[in-house]
Amino acid sequence: MKVIATVAEMRELRSQLSGSVGLVPTMGYLHQGHLELVRRARRENQTVVVSIFVNSTQFGSGEDFATYPRDPERDLALLEKEGVDVVFMPSAEEMYPEGFSSWVEVEKITEGLEGASRRGHFRGVATVVCKLFNIVQPDEAYFGQKDAQQLVVIKRMVSDLNMNLEVVAVPTVREHDGLAMSSRNTYLSPEERKAALVLWKALNLAQELWQKGEKSGDRIREEMTCLIEREPRARIDYVSIADPDSLEELSEVDHAALVSLAVRVGKTRLIDNMTLG
């Protein structure tokens, strides 16, 4: 497994590769969700590249960039065990050199949900992912469904900018009790960890209501909200039932719908989602 730190080295290596290349972009501190992306890429490509870069530009003021969990030695050991060929680990200076002033902005679908709560977040995401695509030039890039809006944004960017690659969505990997795997789960105390299950319970409630014939988006949102509010450690950021492509909120759930939510449990902000239909 080769570990590369510079854009020039990564480009030189890429020029020597033949066959399909799969890219798994990460911010490190890997868990089984990340490793499932790696395994999917390994099955489908001759070469697998994993990037590890904690991207400061997608963190807003007061967010957890400085304290975001990092353990590069552990990450590299896990990736080597999974048979990864290349790990691209650039520094902040390598990705954003002095004078950097170009940004990628995807409009409309970034205005709500995470975009409304975290201003500038998707500008940072789209820019760094665009840079990684340009540097690595993958044939396929793998992203988890847990970050559903991010996935929609990246697919839109790839389509709009005629990028020559396929974005592959991989289902959310969950703990045994349903909590979506996330690097931020490490912030939770034992009591908060139990309280965090309210996200999964709310999503299951939405599915249950819909399967029983409830088509009112407002009604499903209201029931989910009531359930979450009964958990004293939880504070709702948003509860959404939206079109899975446009991300516009639905008043009637008469076709496929993306149910997503962001909830703070203690000081930790967690997100999760489920698709109905």
HELIX and SHEET records of a PDB file:
HELIX    1   1 VAL A    7  GLN A   16  1                                  10    
HELIX    2   2 GLN A   32  GLU A   44  1                                  13    
HELIX    3   3 SER A   56  GLN A   58  5                                   3    
HELIX    4   4 PRO A   72  LYS A   81  1                                  10    
HELIX    5   5 ALA A   92  MET A   95  1                                   4    
HELIX    6   6 GLU A  114  SER A  117  1                                   4    
HELIX    7   7 HIS A  121  VAL A  136  1                                  16    
HELIX    8   8 ALA A  148  ASP A  160  1                                  13    
HELIX    9   9 SER A  183  TYR A  187  5                                   5    
HELIX   10  10 PRO A  190  ALA A  195  1                                   6    
HELIX   11  11 VAL A  198  GLN A  211  1                                  14    
HELIX   12  12 GLY A  217  GLU A  229  1                                  13    
SHEET    1   A 6 LYS A   2  ILE A   4  0                                        
SHEET    2   A 6 VAL A  86  PHE A  88  1                                        
SHEET    3   A 6 THR A  47  ILE A  52  1                                        
SHEET    4   A 6 VAL A  21  THR A  26  1                                        
SHEET    5   A 6 GLU A 140  GLY A 144  1                                        
SHEET    6   A 6 GLU A 166  VAL A 170  1                                        
SHEET    1   B 3 ALA A 234  ALA A 242  0                                        
SHEET    2   B 3 ALA A 257  VAL A 265 -1                                        
SHEET    3   B 3 THR A 268  LEU A 276 -1                                        
END                                                                             
